[in-house]
Amino acid sequence: MNKQRLLLPIVLLGCIAALLGGLSLFWFLTSNAWNFFQSFGISALWQTEWYPYEDLYGFLPAILGTLWALCIAMLVAIPCGLAAAIVSSELLPNTWQSIARLSMEILAGIPSVVYGLIGLWVLLPFLQEHLNLLTGHSLLAAGLILSLMILPTIMLMAQDALDSVSQEQREAALNLGLDWNQLLIRILLPQAWPGIRSGLLLALGRGLGETMAVMLVVGSLDRIPQPFYNILEPAQTLTSRIGREMGEAAFGSMHFAALITCGLVLAVFATIISLSAQRKGSIA
């Protein structure tokens, strides 16, 4: 009872601090973005020209670049991460399973700038040589680097979800005559889906907010690829724009407000992901 009385104020203070931090962040983003929207309106979100020194602030190229990079990353990382989790959890012996998990945990802890440097020195020359690109900087490079960064998150959380399925359910399914493929599809994946879904959404959130690695390989070219689905051209993302230009923007200037608006757009995307996760969790 005494421990509960001691922990209750600490928990309350933590909740209040988290709430105040979230509200402060929301106020900072909206107050600075409001100045921008007052001057340029919401139509700037679908404008295509971005020349801050000429007061042109078009967000559409960076928004499309962000979505394309995320789509490429998830398309690559989801099947690879799930396959790695299934093999590690269900097929490998305990010793190799521990080695595989340790490797993924090490990959998850590597700073993003290291991934960016790997992309510069390994991925870009590879793409340049094999796809006949001018420099290798492209949306494809950004998506592949992001997929490598979010792969450990998907794999680790999917493995934990599969390990949480009780051994009794496995034995019961085998006793009923199900082979391994049927066991995986009908028992393991449905039972582990809530944990797998959480891992996918967490990986999506990390990919959405990644800056340094993407900035080093995407090319930071503020234009829509021609055609718009051409992932082999240099492009821009919201995070790479913020990372590259924030040091040049004077505090309180319209350029600064436009970059903060990029952050607000990212925050809106992250909020949508969080709300969708909670909605699906309540339905499940």
ZADO-1210 file (C-alpha; in nm, 4 decimals, padded with zeros to 6 digits):
<atoms>
<atom x="00.0000" y="00.0000" z="00.0000" code="MET" pos="1"/>
<atom x="00.2841" y="00.2375" z="00.0862" code="ASN" pos="2"/>
<atom x="00.4504" y="00.1598" z="-00.2469" code="LYS" pos="3"/>
<atom x="00.1295" y="00.2423" z="-00.4300" code="GLN" pos="4"/>
<atom x="00.1031" y="00.5770" z="-00.2486" code="ARG" pos="5"/>
<atom x="00.4624" y="00.6533" z="-00.3411" code="LEU" pos="6"/>
<atom x="00.4293" y="00.5544" z="-00.7063" code="LEU" pos="7"/>
<atom x="00.0970" y="00.7282" z="-00.7691" code="LEU" pos="8"/>
<atom x="00.2349" y="01.0876" z="-00.7566" code="PRO" pos="9"/>
<atom x="00.5279" y="00.9857" z="-00.9776" code="ILE" pos="10"/>
<atom x="00.2942" y="00.8336" z="-01.2354" code="VAL" pos="11"/>
<atom x="00.0697" y="01.1405" z="-01.2253" code="LEU" pos="12"/>
<atom x="00.3663" y="01.3740" z="-01.2701" code="LEU" pos="13"/>
<atom x="00.4863" y="01.1667" z="-01.5651" code="GLY" pos="14"/>
<atom x="00.1426" y="01.1802" z="-01.7289" code="CYS" pos="15"/>
<atom x="00.1168" y="01.5562" z="-01.6739" code="ILE" pos="16"/>
<atom x="00.4673" y="01.6119" z="-01.8129" code="ALA" pos="17"/>
<atom x="00.3875" y="01.4043" z="-02.1227" code="ALA" pos="18"/>
<atom x="00.0617" y="01.5932" z="-02.1756" code="LEU" pos="19"/>
<atom x="00.2275" y="01.9331" z="-02.1349" code="LEU" pos="20"/>
<atom x="00.5078" y="01.8314" z="-02.3687" code="GLY" pos="21"/>
<atom x="00.2620" y="01.7249" z="-02.6375" code="GLY" pos="22"/>
<atom x="00.0551" y="02.0409" z="-02.6005" code="LEU" pos="23"/>
<atom x="00.3672" y="02.2594" z="-02.6087" code="SER" pos="24"/>
<atom x="00.4869" y="02.0908" z="-02.9271" code="LEU" pos="25"/>
<atom x="00.1437" y="02.1292" z="-03.0875" code="PHE" pos="26"/>
<atom x="00.1296" y="02.4969" z="-02.9874" code="TRP" pos="27"/>
<atom x="00.4781" y="02.5652" z="-03.1261" code="PHE" pos="28"/>
<atom x="00.3972" y="02.4037" z="-03.4611" code="LEU" pos="29"/>
<atom x="00.0529" y="02.5566" z="-03.5046" code="THR" pos="30"/>
<atom x="00.1511" y="02.9073" z="-03.3909" code="SER" pos="31"/>
<atom x="00.4358" y="02.9269" z="-03.6420" code="ASN" pos="32"/>
<atom x="00.2433" y="02.7512" z="-03.9189" code="ALA" pos="33"/>
<atom x="-00.0529" y="02.9832" z="-03.8656" code="TRP" pos="34"/>
<atom x="00.1558" y="03.2812" z="-03.9780" code="ASN" pos="35"/>
<atom x="00.2453" y="03.0942" z="-04.2933" code="PHE" pos="36"/>
<atom x="-00.1137" y="02.9945" z="-04.3728" code="PHE" pos="37"/>
<atom x="-00.2300" y="03.3509" z="-04.3132" code="GLN" pos="38"/>
<atom x="00.0081" y="03.4703" z="-04.5846" code="SER" pos="39"/>
<atom x="-00.0130" y="03.1886" z="-04.8386" code="PHE" pos="40"/>
<atom x="-00.3221" y="02.9894" z="-04.7505" code="GLY" pos="41"/>
<atom x="-00.3724" y="02.6157" z="-04.7455" code="ILE" pos="42"/>
<atom x="-00.3348" y="02.6046" z="-05.1237" code="SER" pos="43"/>
<atom x="00.0430" y="02.6032" z="-05.0704" code="ALA" pos="44"/>
<atom x="00.0096" y="02.2343" z="-04.9811" code="LEU" pos="45"/>
<atom x="-00.0603" y="02.1458" z="-05.3456" code="TRP" pos="46"/>
<atom x="00.1641" y="02.4038" z="-05.5115" code="GLN" pos="47"/>
<atom x="00.4766" y="02.2715" z="-05.6852" code="THR" pos="48"/>
<atom x="00.7288" y="02.5578" z="-05.6792" code="GLU" pos="49"/>
<atom x="00.9654" y="02.5925" z="-05.3815" code="TRP" pos="50"/>
<atom x="01.1926" y="02.8973" z="-05.4022" code="TYR" pos="51"/>
<atom x="01.2085" y="03.0582" z="-05.0558" code="PRO" pos="52"/>
<atom x="01.4038" y="03.3625" z="-05.1736" code="TYR" pos="53"/>
<atom x="01.1244" y="03.4383" z="-05.4206" code="GLU" pos="54"/>
<atom x="00.8498" y="03.3684" z="-05.1649" code="ASP" pos="55"/>
<atom x="00.7363" y="03.0543" z="-05.3448" code="LEU" pos="56"/>
<atom x="00.6497" y="02.7712" z="-05.1080" code="TYR" pos="57"/>
<atom x="00.5027" y="02.4649" z="-05.2756" code="GLY" pos="58"/>
<atom x="00.4700" y="02.1553" z="-05.0584" code="PHE" pos="59"/>
<atom x="00.3458" y="01.8996" z="-05.3098" code="LEU" pos="60"/>
<atom x="00.6864" y="01.7673" z="-05.4324" code="PRO" pos="61"/>
<atom x="00.8045" y="01.7014" z="-05.0765" code="ALA" pos="62"/>
<atom x="00.4729" y="01.5440" z="-04.9726" code="ILE" pos="63"/>
<atom x="00.4756" y="01.3107" z="-05.2731" code="LEU" pos="64"/>
<atom x="00.8421" y="01.2307" z="-05.2143" code="GLY" pos="65"/>
<atom x="00.7703" y="01.1412" z="-04.8527" code="THR" pos="66"/>
<atom x="00.4830" y="00.9118" z="-04.9496" code="LEU" pos="67"/>
<atom x="00.6821" y="00.7440" z="-05.2271" code="TRP" pos="68"/>
<atom x="00.9811" y="00.6799" z="-05.0001" code="ALA" pos="69"/>
<atom x="00.7544" y="00.5306" z="-04.7323" code="LEU" pos="70"/>
<atom x="00.5738" y="00.3098" z="-04.9836" code="CYS" pos="71"/>
<atom x="00.9006" y="00.1727" z="-05.1234" code="ILE" pos="72"/>
<atom x="01.0382" y="00.1141" z="-04.7748" code="ALA" pos="73"/>
<atom x="00.7299" y="-00.0699" z="-04.6522" code="MET" pos="74"/>
<atom x="00.7003" y="-00.2794" z="-04.9706" code="LEU" pos="75"/>
<atom x="01.0572" y="-00.4011" z="-04.9204" code="VAL" pos="76"/>
<atom x="01.0706" y="-00.4236" z="-04.5411" code="ALA" pos="77"/>
<atom x="00.7351" y="-00.5917" z="-04.4666" code="ILE" pos="78"/>
<atom x="00.7901" y="-00.9210" z="-04.6534" code="PRO" pos="79"/>
<atom x="01.1584" y="-00.9350" z="-04.5550" code="CYS" pos="80"/>
<atom x="01.0855" y="-00.8583" z="-04.1891" code="GLY" pos="81"/>
<atom x="00.7987" y="-01.1060" z="-04.1612" code="LEU" pos="82"/>
<atom x="00.9988" y="-01.3778" z="-04.3368" code="ALA" pos="83"/>
<atom x="01.2959" y="-01.3189" z="-04.1064" code="ALA" pos="84"/>
<atom x="01.0692" y="-01.3282" z="-03.7996" code="ALA" pos="85"/>
<atom x="00.9029" y="-01.6534" z="-03.9101" code="ILE" pos="86"/>
<atom x="01.2338" y="-01.8242" z="-03.9848" code="VAL" pos="87"/>
<atom x="01.3920" y="-01.7039" z="-03.6616" code="SER" pos="88"/>
<atom x="01.0952" y="-01.7873" z="-03.4401" code="SER" pos="89"/>
<atom x="00.9786" y="-02.1145" z="-03.5929" code="GLU" pos="90"/>
<atom x="01.2650" y="-02.2778" z="-03.7816" code="LEU" pos="91"/>
<atom x="01.6000" y="-02.1826" z="-03.6310" code="LEU" pos="92"/>
<atom x="01.7409" y="-02.3566" z="-03.3229" code="PRO" pos="93"/>
<atom x="01.7676" y="-02.1494" z="-03.0062" code="ASN" pos="94"/>
<atom x="02.1366" y="-02.0663" z="-03.0540" code="THR" pos="95"/>
<atom x="02.0924" y="-01.9295" z="-03.4047" code="TRP" pos="96"/>
<atom x="01.7713" y="-01.7594" z="-03.2996" code="GLN" pos="97"/>
<atom x="01.9600" y="-01.5642" z="-03.0342" code="SER" pos="98"/>
<atom x="02.2283" y="-01.4673" z="-03.2862" code="ILE" pos="99"/>
<atom x="01.9689" y="-01.3477" z="-03.5373" code="ALA" pos="100"/>
<atom x="01.7872" y="-01.1448" z="-03.2726" code="ARG" pos="101"/>
<atom x="02.1101" y="-00.9880" z="-03.1482" code="LEU" pos="102"/>
<atom x="02.2008" y="-00.8912" z="-03.5050" code="SER" pos="103"/>
<atom x="01.8665" y="-00.7196" z="-03.5546" code="MET" pos="104"/>
<atom x="01.8954" y="-00.5368" z="-03.2227" code="GLU" pos="105"/>
<atom x="02.2381" y="-00.4086" z="-03.3276" code="ILE" pos="106"/>
<atom x="02.0948" y="-00.2901" z="-03.6609" code="LEU" pos="107"/>
<atom x="01.8116" y="-00.1138" z="-03.4783" code="ALA" pos="108"/>
<atom x="02.0609" y="00.0756" z="-03.2615" code="GLY" pos="109"/>
<atom x="02.2853" y="00.2049" z="-03.5416" code="ILE" pos="110"/>
<atom x="02.2529" y="00.5854" z="-03.5856" code="PRO" pos="111"/>
<atom x="02.0683" y="00.6974" z="-03.8946" code="SER" pos="112"/>
<atom x="02.3626" y="00.8997" z="-04.0259" code="VAL" pos="113"/>
<atom x="02.5606" y="00.5742" z="-04.0534" code="VAL" pos="114"/>
<atom x="02.2911" y="00.4306" z="-04.2774" code="TYR" pos="115"/>
<atom x="02.3124" y="00.7484" z="-04.4827" code="GLY" pos="116"/>
<atom x="02.6871" y="00.7101" z="-04.5247" code="LEU" pos="117"/>
<atom x="02.6419" y="00.3464" z="-04.6264" code="ILE" pos="118"/>
<atom x="02.3912" y="00.4668" z="-04.8817" code="GLY" pos="119"/>
<atom x="02.6373" y="00.7243" z="-05.0170" code="LEU" pos="120"/>
<atom x="02.9296" y="00.4870" z="-05.0488" code="TRP" pos="121"/>
<atom x="02.7566" y="00.1606" z="-05.1411" code="VAL" pos="122"/>
<atom x="02.3968" y="00.2038" z="-05.2580" code="LEU" pos="123"/>
<atom x="02.4308" y="00.5143" z="-05.4776" code="LEU" pos="124"/>
<atom x="02.7262" y="00.3826" z="-05.6837" code="PRO" pos="125"/>
<atom x="02.5423" y="00.0503" z="-05.7231" code="PHE" pos="126"/>
<atom x="02.2272" y="00.2182" z="-05.8526" code="LEU" pos="127"/>
<atom x="02.4273" y="00.4540" z="-06.0724" code="GLN" pos="128"/>
<atom x="02.6107" y="00.1668" z="-06.2380" code="GLU" pos="129"/>
<atom x="02.3290" y="-00.0847" z="-06.2783" code="HIS" pos="130"/>
<atom x="02.0392" y="00.1524" z="-06.3561" code="LEU" pos="131"/>
<atom x="02.2358" y="00.4044" z="-06.5672" code="ASN" pos="132"/>
<atom x="02.1571" y="00.6977" z="-06.3383" code="LEU" pos="133"/>
<atom x="02.3534" y="01.0219" z="-06.3295" code="LEU" pos="134"/>
<atom x="02.4340" y="01.0125" z="-05.9575" code="THR" pos="135"/>
<atom x="02.2230" y="00.7410" z="-05.7967" code="GLY" pos="136"/>
<atom x="02.0356" y="00.9956" z="-05.5835" code="HIS" pos="137"/>
<atom x="01.6700" y="00.9016" z="-05.6159" code="SER" pos="138"/>
<atom x="01.3481" y="00.8115" z="-05.4403" code="LEU" pos="139"/>
<atom x="01.4426" y="00.4473" z="-05.4863" code="LEU" pos="140"/>
<atom x="01.7637" y="00.5006" z="-05.2895" code="ALA" pos="141"/>
<atom x="01.5711" y="00.6781" z="-05.0118" code="ALA" pos="142"/>
<atom x="01.3146" y="00.3990" z="-04.9949" code="GLY" pos="143"/>
<atom x="01.5788" y="00.1243" z="-04.9848" code="LEU" pos="144"/>
<atom x="01.7725" y="00.2976" z="-04.7069" code="ILE" pos="145"/>
<atom x="01.4503" y="00.3461" z="-04.5100" code="LEU" pos="146"/>
<atom x="01.3599" y="-00.0194" z="-04.5581" code="SER" pos="147"/>
<atom x="01.6938" y="-00.1233" z="-04.4085" code="LEU" pos="148"/>
<atom x="01.6349" y="00.1050" z="-04.1107" code="MET" pos="149"/>
<atom x="01.2811" y="-00.0123" z="-04.0313" code="ILE" pos="150"/>
<atom x="01.3475" y="-00.3805" z="-04.1019" code="LEU" pos="151"/>
<atom x="01.4745" y="-00.4574" z="-03.7475" code="PRO" pos="152"/>
<atom x="01.1640" y="-00.3020" z="-03.5904" code="THR" pos="153"/>
<atom x="00.9312" y="-00.5145" z="-03.8012" code="ILE" pos="154"/>
<atom x="01.1344" y="-00.8308" z="-03.7514" code="MET" pos="155"/>
<atom x="01.1762" y="-00.7976" z="-03.3724" code="LEU" pos="156"/>
<atom x="00.8147" y="-00.7113" z="-03.2978" code="MET" pos="157"/>
<atom x="00.6848" y="-00.9801" z="-03.5336" code="ALA" pos="158"/>
<atom x="00.9119" y="-01.2353" z="-03.3680" code="GLN" pos="159"/>
<atom x="00.7871" y="-01.1350" z="-03.0229" code="ASP" pos="160"/>
<atom x="00.4292" y="-01.1652" z="-03.1455" code="ALA" pos="161"/>
<atom x="00.4919" y="-01.5144" z="-03.2862" code="LEU" pos="162"/>
<atom x="00.6699" y="-01.6241" z="-02.9680" code="ASP" pos="163"/>
<atom x="00.3678" y="-01.5130" z="-02.7651" code="SER" pos="164"/>
<atom x="00.1486" y="-01.7788" z="-02.9300" code="VAL" pos="165"/>
<atom x="00.1274" y="-02.0610" z="-02.6779" code="SER" pos="166"/>
<atom x="00.2865" y="-02.3970" z="-02.7472" code="GLN" pos="167"/>
<atom x="-00.0457" y="-02.5657" z="-02.6643" code="GLU" pos="168"/>
<atom x="-00.2065" y="-02.4063" z="-02.9704" code="GLN" pos="169"/>
<atom x="00.0754" y="-02.5325" z="-03.1906" code="ARG" pos="170"/>
<atom x="00.0450" y="-02.8849" z="-03.0541" code="GLU" pos="171"/>
<atom x="-00.3324" y="-02.8845" z="-03.0836" code="ALA" pos="172"/>
<atom x="-00.3131" y="-02.7747" z="-03.4471" code="ALA" pos="173"/>
<atom x="-00.0596" y="-03.0444" z="-03.5305" code="LEU" pos="174"/>
<atom x="-00.2700" y="-03.3083" z="-03.3545" code="ASN" pos="175"/>
<atom x="-00.5643" y="-03.2046" z="-03.5710" code="LEU" pos="176"/>
<atom x="-00.3591" y="-03.2866" z="-03.8798" code="GLY" pos="177"/>
<atom x="-00.2520" y="-02.9393" z="-03.9925" code="LEU" pos="178"/>
<atom x="00.0813" y="-02.9256" z="-04.1709" code="ASP" pos="179"/>
<atom x="00.3340" y="-02.6493" z="-04.1047" code="TRP" pos="180"/>
<atom x="00.2023" y="-02.4176" z="-04.3752" code="ASN" pos="181"/>
<atom x="-00.1533" y="-02.4466" z="-04.2436" code="GLN" pos="182"/>
<atom x="-00.0287" y="-02.3942" z="-03.8889" code="LEU" pos="183"/>
<atom x="00.1442" y="-02.0732" z="-03.9947" code="LEU" pos="184"/>
<atom x="-00.1432" y="-01.9311" z="-04.1994" code="ILE" pos="185"/>
<atom x="-00.4396" y="-02.0388" z="-03.9859" code="ARG" pos="186"/>
<atom x="-00.2987" y="-02.0253" z="-03.6318" code="ILE" pos="187"/>
<atom x="00.0281" y="-01.8393" z="-03.5876" code="LEU" pos="188"/>
<atom x="-00.0185" y="-01.5326" z="-03.8094" code="LEU" pos="189"/>
<atom x="-00.3802" y="-01.4609" z="-03.7021" code="PRO" pos="190"/>
<atom x="-00.2894" y="-01.4971" z="-03.3351" code="GLN" pos="191"/>
<atom x="00.0225" y="-01.2816" z="-03.3736" code="ALA" pos="192"/>
<atom x="-00.1401" y="-01.0193" z="-03.5977" code="TRP" pos="193"/>
<atom x="-00.2015" y="-00.7534" z="-03.3248" code="PRO" pos="194"/>
<atom x="00.1684" y="-00.7506" z="-03.2368" code="GLY" pos="195"/>
<atom x="00.2734" y="-00.7598" z="-03.6019" code="ILE" pos="196"/>
<atom x="00.0402" y="-00.4700" z="-03.6791" code="ARG" pos="197"/>
<atom x="00.1917" y="-00.2656" z="-03.3964" code="SER" pos="198"/>
<atom x="00.5376" y="-00.3320" z="-03.5363" code="GLY" pos="199"/>
<atom x="00.4327" y="-00.2232" z="-03.8833" code="LEU" pos="200"/>
<atom x="00.2837" y="00.1017" z="-03.7564" code="LEU" pos="201"/>
<atom x="00.5865" y="00.1712" z="-03.5366" code="LEU" pos="202"/>
<atom x="00.8139" y="00.1131" z="-03.8350" code="ALA" pos="203"/>
<atom x="00.5958" y="00.3400" z="-04.0482" code="LEU" pos="204"/>
<atom x="00.6238" y="00.6133" z="-03.7862" code="GLY" pos="205"/>
<atom x="01.0010" y="00.5819" z="-03.7724" code="ARG" pos="206"/>
<atom x="01.0282" y="00.5941" z="-04.1498" code="GLY" pos="207"/>
<atom x="00.8057" y="00.9002" z="-04.1610" code="LEU" pos="208"/>
<atom x="01.0311" y="01.0974" z="-03.9277" code="GLY" pos="209"/>
<atom x="01.3706" y="00.9856" z="-04.0563" code="GLU" pos="210"/>
<atom x="01.5906" y="01.2736" z="-04.1711" code="THR" pos="211"/>
<atom x="01.9658" y="01.2278" z="-04.2037" code="MET" pos="212"/>
<atom x="01.9822" y="00.9030" z="-04.3992" code="ALA" pos="213"/>
<atom x="01.7114" y="01.0153" z="-04.6417" code="VAL" pos="214"/>
<atom x="01.8655" y="01.3599" z="-04.6852" code="MET" pos="215"/>
<atom x="02.1982" y="01.2089" z="-04.7915" code="LEU" pos="216"/>
<atom x="02.0577" y="00.9865" z="-05.0673" code="VAL" pos="217"/>
<atom x="01.7316" y="01.1354" z="-05.1945" code="VAL" pos="218"/>
<atom x="01.8914" y="01.4189" z="-05.3942" code="GLY" pos="219"/>
<atom x="01.6881" y="01.7031" z="-05.2352" code="SER" pos="220"/>
<atom x="01.5504" y="01.8238" z="-05.5680" code="LEU" pos="221"/>
<atom x="01.2279" y="02.0213" z="-05.5210" code="ASP" pos="222"/>
<atom x="01.0270" y="01.9034" z="-05.8158" code="ARG" pos="223"/>
<atom x="00.7781" y="01.6299" z="-05.8950" code="ILE" pos="224"/>
<atom x="00.9383" y="01.3419" z="-06.0900" code="PRO" pos="225"/>
<atom x="00.8340" y="01.3148" z="-06.4537" code="GLN" pos="226"/>
<atom x="00.6229" y="01.1090" z="-06.4691" code="PRO" pos="227"/>
<atom x="00.5199" y="01.1332" z="-06.1054" code="PHE" pos="228"/>
<atom x="00.5774" y="00.7603" z="-06.0466" code="TYR" pos="229"/>
<atom x="00.9379" y="00.7713" z="-06.1685" code="ASN" pos="230"/>
<atom x="01.1229" y="00.6643" z="-05.8537" code="ILE" pos="231"/>
<atom x="01.4607" y="00.6781" z="-06.0267" code="LEU" pos="232"/>
<atom x="01.4783" y="01.0592" z="-06.0236" code="GLU" pos="233"/>
<atom x="01.6150" y="01.2790" z="-05.7424" code="PRO" pos="234"/>
<atom x="01.3393" y="01.4200" z="-05.5253" code="ALA" pos="235"/>
<atom x="01.2678" y="01.5772" z="-05.1881" code="GLN" pos="236"/>
<atom x="01.0960" y="01.4688" z="-04.8682" code="THR" pos="237"/>
<atom x="00.9552" y="01.6807" z="-04.5890" code="LEU" pos="238"/>
<atom x="01.2242" y="01.5702" z="-04.3442" code="THR" pos="239"/>
<atom x="01.5130" y="01.6202" z="-04.5867" code="SER" pos="240"/>
<atom x="01.3848" y="01.9705" z="-04.6662" code="ARG" pos="241"/>
<atom x="01.3741" y="02.0602" z="-04.2970" code="ILE" pos="242"/>
<atom x="01.7172" y="01.9130" z="-04.2303" code="GLY" pos="243"/>
<atom x="01.8819" y="02.0831" z="-04.5269" code="ARG" pos="244"/>
<atom x="01.7266" y="02.4304" z="-04.5002" code="GLU" pos="245"/>
<atom x="01.6601" y="02.4938" z="-04.1318" code="MET" pos="246"/>
<atom x="02.0132" y="02.6213" z="-04.0778" code="GLY" pos="247"/>
<atom x="01.9622" y="02.8820" z="-04.3517" code="GLU" pos="248"/>
<atom x="01.6247" y="03.0113" z="-04.2287" code="ALA" pos="249"/>
<atom x="01.6205" y="03.3081" z="-03.9921" code="ALA" pos="250"/>
<atom x="01.4090" y="03.2522" z="-03.6833" code="PHE" pos="251"/>
<atom x="01.0702" y="03.4156" z="-03.7282" code="GLY" pos="252"/>
<atom x="01.1054" y="03.4567" z="-04.1041" code="SER" pos="253"/>
<atom x="00.8533" y="03.3253" z="-04.3557" code="MET" pos="254"/>
<atom x="01.1052" y="03.0638" z="-04.4648" code="HIS" pos="255"/>
<atom x="01.1265" y="02.9441" z="-04.1053" code="PHE" pos="256"/>
<atom x="00.7458" y="02.9352" z="-04.0805" code="ALA" pos="257"/>
<atom x="00.7271" y="02.7309" z="-04.4014" code="ALA" pos="258"/>
<atom x="00.9709" y="02.4739" z="-04.2634" code="LEU" pos="259"/>
<atom x="00.7734" y="02.4548" z="-03.9404" code="ILE" pos="260"/>
<atom x="00.4663" y="02.3938" z="-04.1553" code="THR" pos="261"/>
<atom x="00.6505" y="02.0960" z="-04.3042" code="CYS" pos="262"/>
<atom x="00.6899" y="01.9703" z="-03.9485" code="GLY" pos="263"/>
<atom x="00.3189" y="02.0245" z="-03.8855" code="LEU" pos="264"/>
<atom x="00.2314" y="01.8188" z="-04.1934" code="VAL" pos="265"/>
<atom x="00.4526" y="01.5395" z="-04.0621" code="LEU" pos="266"/>
<atom x="00.2837" y="01.5660" z="-03.7223" code="ALA" pos="267"/>
<atom x="-00.0573" y="01.5348" z="-03.8892" code="VAL" pos="268"/>
<atom x="00.0581" y="01.2220" z="-04.0738" code="PHE" pos="269"/>
<atom x="00.1918" y="01.0748" z="-03.7482" code="ALA" pos="270"/>
<atom x="-00.1356" y="01.1542" z="-03.5713" code="THR" pos="271"/>
<atom x="-00.3314" y="00.9777" z="-03.8443" code="ILE" pos="272"/>
<atom x="-00.1099" y="00.6709" z="-03.8057" code="ILE" pos="273"/>
<atom x="-00.1562" y="00.6740" z="-03.4273" code="SER" pos="274"/>
<atom x="-00.5335" y="00.7145" z="-03.4489" code="LEU" pos="275"/>
<atom x="-00.5615" y="00.4369" z="-03.7053" code="SER" pos="276"/>
<atom x="-00.3595" y="00.2100" z="-03.4769" code="ALA" pos="277"/>
<atom x="-00.5886" y="00.2827" z="-03.1833" code="GLN" pos="278"/>
<atom x="-00.9003" y="00.2337" z="-03.3967" code="ARG" pos="279"/>
<atom x="-00.7809" y="-00.1011" z="-03.5286" code="LYS" pos="280"/>
<atom x="-00.6729" y="-00.2019" z="-03.1812" code="GLY" pos="281"/>
<atom x="-01.0204" y="-00.1299" z="-03.0435" code="SER" pos="282"/>
<atom x="-01.1815" y="-00.3253" z="-03.3287" code="ILE" pos="283"/>
<atom x="-00.9488" y="-00.6209" z="-03.2663" code="ALA" pos="284"/>
</atoms>
